[in-house]
Every structure is written in C-alpha cells, then in structure tokens.
Amino acid sequence: MGTADNTVHREPWNKGKLVGQKAPFKLKDIWALRVRLQMGGRVRELALFNLGIDSKLRGCDLVGLKVRDVCHGDQVATRAIIVQHKTQRPVQFEITPAARDAVQAWIKLAGLKPEDFLFPSRLHDSPHLGTRQYARILGHWVDELGLDRTDYGTHSMRRTKATLIYRRTKNLRAVQLLLGHSKLESTVRYLGIEVDDALEISEQTEI
C-alpha cells in the first residue's frame, strides 16, 4: 500500500520537458524569415541566420566563430573549416552568396577586425554571443514565423540544410561529412531517416 501511495504523486520524467529531435525549418520558413530580417534591416540577425543554415554547425561552434575563420583578407570565403568543440574534429562548410553578402554587411557595420569574434556579445561578461542568447534569438524567429517554440531549437538550424541535402540526394556519407559526425550511425539517428525512408519505400511498392 505504501508503494502505491508513493507512485500516485510521481510524474513522468518527461512531463513538461522537450523530448525528441528538433524539427528542421522548411524552405518557405527560411525564405519568409530572410525577407523579414532584410526588410527590418536586422543585419546581425540575417548574418547569424544565413551562416547558421549554411554552416550546419552546432550552436557553440557558430557563436564561437571569429572573423578570420570565415574571411580571406577583406572577403568572406566560399568555404571555411573549423575544429568542432564537441569532437575536436575538423569540419568544413560552404558559405553561399546570400550568406557571404549578409556576413560581409555585418562585419562592415560592426567594424570587426580579423581577430574579433564574428558575433560579439552585447553583455559585458561574455566576449561573444552565448548559446543561450542564440537560443533566445532563435525563439523570437520561431515566434515571428508563427511556429511552435517547442518544436524548434538551435539544432533546427543545424539539421535544416543537412535534411534537405539528404532528401534530395539520399547520400548519407556526404551528410555525415558535412555534419562532422565520426560514425554514419550518428547521422542516421540525427536525421531520423530510417522510419521515413522505410515508409517511403513501402508506399512505392505495390503488391
């Protein structure tokens, strides 16, 4: 009887917590937010958003970028390479024209030098934008798009382009390299593709 009384008040470990993978952004959401940021003259946010989508970096790596990581002299590079904090493994990423333009405009506006952090913090106790600040900014973006905050997080940015690339090419190895995963199994789990692909194959198989 004592055991029963104890379990009555127990709540599931995941009650009120965010469980599962964060959703990638859809193409229409990406374009809608880009237009909103451009029209609002939100130069820093546009650079952060475009580079976040392109780079597929974890939040800690994105906010820790320095100007010299993405620039060759005065020009933003078409490709960059950094060492990931989590794995200490190098990962390369492309910087598309839209992202290059946005980053270039931000560097000019902020008067940043090569040794400066690309996204300096506006708080005195941090040299660069923190992951919590980044998460808060992303939360506002999600609100502006009219989406549910519980479905999205900073990993949504990392997953967006990776998911699109996989859906278009089905090339897991390419996505693994772009995400900087050491094991293919990690990429499979990260994209959550097994069930989706199995259903897709099943739908196309007539008996």
Buried (B, 14 or more C-beta within 10 A) or exposed (E): EEEEEEEEEEEEEEEEEEEEBBBBBBEEBBEBBBEBBBEEEBBBBBBBBBBBBBBBBBBBBBBBBBBBBBBEEEEBBEEBEBEBEEEEEEBEBBBBEBBBBBBBBBBEEBEBEEEBBBBBBEEEEBEBBBBEBBEEBBBEBBEBBEBEEEEBBBBBBBBBBBBBBBBEEEEBEBBBEBBBBEEEEBBBEBBBBEEEBEEEEEEEEEE
